Amino acid sequence: MRGQKIYLFSFFDYFFIVLQFFFSKNIFIDHFHIIDSIFNLFFKSYGARLWEAYRDSNTLVMFHLRNEHYDHCMKHGIDVKSYDGDVSIPPDDLLAFPTTEDMANYVTENSNSSEEGVDWVVCALKSTSLDAVPKLIEPLTSSNTRILMIMNGLIEDDLVKMMREQHESKGLNGIGCKAIYGGMALICSNRLAPGKIDHSYGGKLAVGVAFSSDANSGDKWVEEDKKAIVDLFDPVTPKVPFVYESNLRRGRWWKNVWNLPFSGISVAMGGITVDRIVNDPSLRGLAYKVIDETLKVANADLINRNSPPGDMLGEETAEEMMTLSDGMG
């Protein structure tokens, strides 16, 4: 029977979680490895839920922390206060690594598998940090690695190009991984202090495939790609509502229908919170206008990419995002 290791890390504060699963039969242990690089609070909310889901299944959790986050969490652990139920990871369960190279070395030294690299890299950064991703995750990737990018924006084409260029610079073909996924997270959470997170609302995670080494020309993914990501998050459901998105481009635009109006208005108005936007009649009306414009641009792009009529975003998307925002602070 197979076992797996799940690795999670945050580029913002170099927060890493590693969940290792060992389901051994006789003396053979085959490891999956998942590395999750999560900017801001995605790591602490989703990472804590992964830890919670697997902690009774012979799970070992490892973190990569930086500066005050390392010092605090190694002494006090990680606490997530959530409307779905709190999660606390005690300090005695934490292991720390300063670099991805150190993590890779640990995997090599403690794995019974002869294969290089890890099976999963889950990475959530600001889009402005995208160019740091290939080098950051390189020590952990191989032709068997699947990569999940939980971040905003239409970033997959650029990432595939950068990974291909990095791989080819070493005289190698391909992009150095098995598949790349894009993740869209609708979650409301805040970091109160190092190791202390407040998850107040939401948590839905939609994921689609951007690149698959197993897919034929013209296809984005094969059924095995879908199965792999669904199996990964199945133990975390329902506390992390997971949806597989068959058309990733559609999924990216779906998330932009929230990001562009609410993030844009929040920043333009000096950093106001979402509840102030939805409860102010003029700002709520402005949000609807931006949503409508985003839907028009999104559908034009989907048509240009030959997406079928059923993949177009309708008015129900506008109401979905507004209803979600009505519950945010």
N, C-alpha and C positions, 0 to 999 in steps of 0.2 A: 504494500500500500504506500501511497506517496505522502510526503510531508512537505511543508512549505514554510518559507521565511518571508515575512512582509516587512519591508523597510519604508519608513516615512521620514522626510526631512523638509525643513523650511529654509528657503534661501534668505528670507528677510532677517531671521535671527539665528540661522543655522540650527534649527530645531530638527532633530531626526527621531523618528520612532522606528523600531524594527520589531515586527512581530514574527516570531519563528514558530512554525508548526512542525512537530515531529510525531508523525503517526507511523511507527515502525512495525514491520512484520519480519520476524526473525532478526537478522542483523543488518538487513539492507534498509537504508534510509535515503530516499531521493528527495532533494530539497527544491521547493519553489522559493524564489526570493522576490520580495516586492519592496521597492524603495519609493517612499512617498515624500516628495518635496513640496511643501505647502506654504504659500505666502500667507501672512496675517493669521486668520483664525481658522481657515479650512483645516489646517493640520490638527489643531487641538480639538476641534469638534469631531471631524471624521476619524482622525487618528485614535482619539479616545474611544470612539464607538467600535472601531476594529479591535482595540485591546479588550474592551468589555465583552465583545462577542466571542473572542477566542481564548480568553484567559483560563477557562476551565478545560482547555484542550491541549495541555502540555505546551503552553505558549510562553516563549521568552521574548520580552520587549526591550529593544535598545534604542536609545536616543542620541542624536548628535545635537549638541547645544553650543551656544556661543556666549561668551562674556557673562553678564549678570544672569542670563537665562540658565546657563549651565550651573552656576554657583547656587542659584536658588532651588532649581528643580532637583539637583542631586541631594540637597538637604531636606527639601520639603515636598517633593513630588509635584504632580500636576493635578489641578482641580478644575473640573468643568462643571459649572452650574448651568443646568439646562432645564427648559420647560418640559422636556421629554424625560427628565430624570437625570440626576447628577451622576458624574463619573469622577472617581478619584484614583489616580495611579500612585501608589506609595513609593517613596524614594528607594526602598529596598529592592524594588523591581526594575530600577533604571540602570542601564549601562550607557556610557557615553563614548563618542568617537569624534575627534576634531576634524577629520577630513573624509571624503569619500574614498580616498586611497586606503585609509585605515579600516574603513568598513569592508572594502574589498579584501584586504588582507585577512580580516577576521573570518570572512566567509570562506576563503581558501583554506585557512587553518582548521576550521571547524566543520567543513562539509565532507561527506563521504562520496560526493559526486566528483567526477573528473572534469565536468563541464565548467567552462569559464563563464563569468558574468552572472547576472541574476535574472529571474524570470519576469519580474514586474518592477517598473520605475514609475511611481505616481508623483507628478511634479506640479506644484501650484505656485506660480510666481506672478508678479506684475508683468504685463506684456512688455514693458520697457526693459525687462531683464531677460528677454527671450534669447538674446545672443550669448548669454552665459550658460545656457542649458547644455549644449553639446559637450563642452569641456568638463562641466561639473559632473555630469553623469557618466562620462566615458569609462572611468575605472570599473563601473558596475554593469556595463552593457556587453552583450554578445549577440550573435545571430538568433539566439533563442529568447531574447529579452522583449517584453511588451512594455510600452511606455504610455502612461495616461497623463495628459496635460490638463489639470484643472485650473483654467485661467480664462480671462476674458479676451475678446477680440478674434479676428479671423487670422489665426497665427499658424495654422498647420502647414500651409504651403511654404512659408519661410523656414519653419523648423525642419521640414523634410529636406529642403535645399541646403541648409547649413550642415545638417548631419551627413548628407551625401558628400558635400565638399570636404568635410573633415575626414570622412572615411577614405575618399579618393586621394587625399593628400598623403595618405600612408600607402598608396598603391593598391588599395583594396576596392572591390566592387560593392555595390549596394549602399545601404545607409547604416549598417551595423546593428540592426535590431529586427525583430520578427514583425512587430506591428506598432503603430502609433494611434492612440485614441485621443479624442478631445472630450473634456468634461466641463459641463455647465452647472454651477452650483447656485442654488437659490437659498441663501442662508443669512440669518441676521445674528451676528455674534461680535463680541468686543473683548479685547485683551485688557483686563483690569490692572494687571501687574504681571511680572514674570511668573509663569506657571499657573496663572489664575485667569480663567476664561468665563465669560457670561454668554451663553447661547440662549437668546431670547425668543427666536422665532425661525420658522422655516427649516430647511435642511435637504430639500429635494436635490438629487444629483442625476443629471441626464448625461449619457455617454454615447458617443458614436465613434466609428473608425475613420481615421484620416488616411492611413497607409497600411497595407498588408503585403508582406512578402509572398503570401500564399495565394493572393488573388490574381485572377487572369487580367490581361489588359482590358481596361474599360470598367472593371469591377473595383469597388472600394474595399470589399471585405468578403470573407467566406464565413460559413456557419460556425466554424471553430473559433473564429475571432469573437463572435457574439457570445458563445458559450463560455469562453475564458473569462470575460469581464463580468458576465452575469454570475458565474460561480464565485468569483472573487468577492462580490458584494452581497451575495445571498445570505450569509450568516449575520449581516449587519442590518438587514431589513427586519422590521418596518421602521426602526428608529432613524435609519437613513433611507428615505423613500428613493428607490433606484428605478430609473427608466432607461431602457436601451433605445437610442435614437438611430434609426436606420439611415438617415440622411444627416450627416454631421453638419453640413453647411446650413441646413435648416435649423438645427439645434443651436448653432452659434448665433444666427439671427434672432431666434426665439429669445435667447438671453439678452441680446442687444435691445430688444423691445423694452426690457426693464432698465438696463444700464444707461442707455442714452438719455432718456428723460429724467430719471431720478438722480443718477450720479451727476448729470450735467446741471440740473437745476440746483441741487444741493451745493455744488461748488460755486455756481454763479451767484448764489444768495449768501455766500459767506460761510458755507459749511453747515447749513441747517439740516435737521434730521428729517427722515421721510414722513413722520407723522405730521410735521408742520406743512409739508407740501400737500398731502392728501386732504388736510383739514382746512386749507386756505382755498376758497373757491377759485380765485384767479390763478394760483399756482397749479391747482388740480386741473383746471382747463388747459393750462399751458402743457402740462404733462400729457394730456390726451392728444394735443396737437403734435407733440414730438413723437408720440407713439404712432399716430397715423402716418406721419412722414417716414418713420422707420419701417413700418410695414410695407409701404410703397417701394422703398429702396430694396428691402429684403426680397420681396417677391420678384422685382425686376432682375435682381441678381440670380435668384433661383431659376427663373425662366431662361436667363442667359446661359446657365449651366445645365440646361436641359433637364431640370427636375420635373417630375410628373405633376399634373394639376393637383393631385391629392396632397402634395407636399407644400403647397402654398400656405402661408400664414393668414388666418382669417381674423375677423373681428373678435372672436372668442379669445384670441391671444391677448388683445388689449384688456379685456375684462379680467382675464386670469391674472395679469400683472397688477392691475389696479386693486383687485381683491386681495392679492398677496400683500401689497403695500399698505392697505388699510389696517393690517395687523401689526405693522412694524412701528418701532419707536424711533 
